[in-house]
Amino acid sequence: MTLKTPFELLIECGGCGLENLIPGFVSGVPAVCNQCRENMLAYDLPQTHQGHTCDSCGRAYLLKTETEFVDGESECQCGSRDFTELGLKDFADQTAKPETSESDDDDPDFDWCRPAPDNSQQEDFNEIFDDNPGF
C-alpha cells in the first residue's frame, strides 16, 4: 500500500519502546525517538515491527511485533476499526536511512576541552567567579 504524504505516523521505538506520534511525516525525514533520541527507522523494520494503516484517517502504525494488534478489534484514535496491512519492506525502502559520517573523534590530537586563548593568564580563571556583577 502506498501512503499519501504527508501522513501521521505512530511508531514504537525499537530501543526504548516509547510510542512516538509524528504528524506530517514524509519519506526522507528521519524519525527520532522523543525519549532515547535513536533513529527509529534505523532498525530492520520488517523483522522487528508490524505495520498497519487506518482506512478512515490514513494514520500509519508501526508497532513492535510483540505488541498485540487484532484487526477488527484494535481501534484507531479516530474511532475506526478498519485497517490495512502496511508492507514494511516497501516502507523501509522509501524512508530515510541513518546518515553515517566520519567523526572527528577518531583524531588522536582532538581535545574535547577547549583551551583558553593564548593571551589569557592562568590566574584569571578564579577572578571570573570572584567578580561581583553588582546586582
Secondary structure, DSSP 8 states (H G I E B T S, - for coil): ----SSEEEEEE-TTT--EEEEEEE-TTS--B-TTT--BTTSS-HHHHEEEEEETTT--EEEEETTS---TTTS--TTS---EEE--HHHHHHHS--------GGG-TT--SS----TTS-TTHHHHHHH-----
